[in-house]
Amino acid sequence: MLRHPLTFDNVTFGYDQMAVPLLSRACLAFPPGWTGVVGANGAGKTTILKLATGILYPDRGSVAIPGKAIYCEQRTDDPPADLGLFLEASDGRSIALRAGLKIEGDWERRWPVLSHGERKRAQIAVALWEEPDVLALDEPTNHIDQDARRQLVEAVKRYRGVGLIVSQDRSLLDSLCRQCLFVDPDYCVLRPGTYTEGRVQAEREEASAHRQRELAKEKSVRLERSVVWARQEANRSSRKATKRALAARDHDARAKVDLARVTGRDAAVVRRVRQLERRLERESERRDNTSVRRSYSLGVWTEGEASRRDTLFHVPAGSLSLGSARRLVYPDLVMFPTDRIALTGANGSGKTSLIRVILQRLNVIPERLVYLPQEIDAVSSSRTIDQVRHLSHEELGYVMSLVTRLGSNPDRLMETTEPSPGEMRKVLLAMGLAKSPQLIILDEPTNHLDLPSIECMERALAECSCGLLLVSHDDRFLEALTTVRWRNEADSGDPDYLVLTVG
């Protein structure tokens, strides 16, 4: 049993390129059990996980980590360091994890040809087997099919240390988390309960803050009017109190001025002005200190168009190797200019491999194609951001406007040399949509994206008139956007063969 929680004590952290830190004087405590970490892409969720596991160190303040900590990153480019030991281990825990998550003994050797879903299962299984005191999971259900997701959730529920999980999977957060950390670019706040409970509380707090701010603005306006009136009254009193504007023989008027000076009526008016000005200053400060979350207009549009060619691609019937002895057999594949196709199947069934075959047989010029792969490695991300920086002023403005409407801050994005995977997907999608595409091919497009961004993408693709080919485990997303299903399914007669069915 852990004696101490994971704690952040006045932690401030920012990357070298940033004008404003991601975290400022954050004080947080994470007890045993799962804490969800939620927020927009680029808000600092991954940074918090890396600080919590000792990969990053704060600029100011301190992080107290109660023992061994492991961070499971979003990317699955490299196998876990202890994967070989885990695959060879004969203890009951390793056997149960390998069986439950369907991990095969040759996966270390076959890592380059494994699907990202298979890699993700192996990555998390190794981390659970090592039983760290602190375990941070960054988007653990990315790439995972529904069956594997159920097995993964059951395995993660049995963890008893301090768990931090970044995910856009609302049902996963609700089933696991005792509290959630809501992360915004300006602040972060812990709320008790599930994600749904925390979201409701956040909306109440936001609505209350808006009401308080509006009331403070109304009160400030009334006080400003009162100050203007009082100043005018003071000026009138001042003019009455001077004898310079009076004729020398106007003895009655000059006597009234002397009386006003004696009674101090003008001084009372001046005091009233000062009182109102002080009240206005306090109310303005209260209004300015009422924190209201900044909101952005969301929603993107596309200028895609249907190709004038007869087909977008034609792939003759054939088969391809999936590693070891497994093969995927597929019939003639033809896509017409306005087709909207969903490609589905379990992890490791060859969906991404088939996409690579299709990309070699396209009847579309590269400038009119949008292709978004499952994962973008760090080197490619840095290279793409460099390309964006060298766009013309007009092109850059258009791309960044699309990124903004997908829910990310373009200024913060351009400050970094390695954007988050979610931000990178938004940049690539924005650059593609700016081409007026004739064909959009997206491999697991909802991975790494925050929920508002997924909804924006869904609306944009629904209105696009070009061809659409989607690979995804998100049935709701596919049902909203596609009309044809291509399924990779196991051959009941031979387990080493999978068959693509078109229908």
Secondary structure as UniProt FT lines:
FT   STRAND          6..13
FT   TURN            16..17
FT   STRAND          23..30
FT   STRAND          33..39
FT   TURN            41..42
FT   HELIX           45..52
FT   TURN            53..54
FT   STRAND          60..64
FT   STRAND          69..72
FT   TURN            81..82
FT   HELIX           83..88
FT   HELIX           92..100
FT   TURN            101..102
FT   TURN            105..110
FT   HELIX           111..113
FT   HELIX           116..129
FT   STRAND          134..138
FT   TURN            140..143
FT   HELIX           146..157
FT   STRAND          162..166
FT   HELIX           170..176
FT   STRAND          177..183
FT   STRAND          188..192
FT   HELIX           195..240
FT   TURN            244..245
FT   TURN            248..249
FT   HELIX           251..263
FT   HELIX           265..289
FT   STRAND          313..315
FT   STRAND          318..321
FT   TURN            324..325
FT   STRAND          327..330
FT   STRAND          333..335
FT   TURN            337..338
FT   STRAND          340..345
FT   TURN            347..348
FT   HELIX           351..359
FT   TURN            360..361
FT   HELIX           366..368
FT   STRAND          369..372
FT   HELIX           378..389
FT   HELIX           393..405
FT   TURN            406..407
FT   HELIX           410..415
FT   HELIX           421..433
FT   TURN            434..435
FT   STRAND          439..443
FT   TURN            445..448
FT   HELIX           451..463
FT   STRAND          467..471
FT   HELIX           475..481
FT   STRAND          484..491
FT   TURN            492..493
FT   STRAND          494..502
//
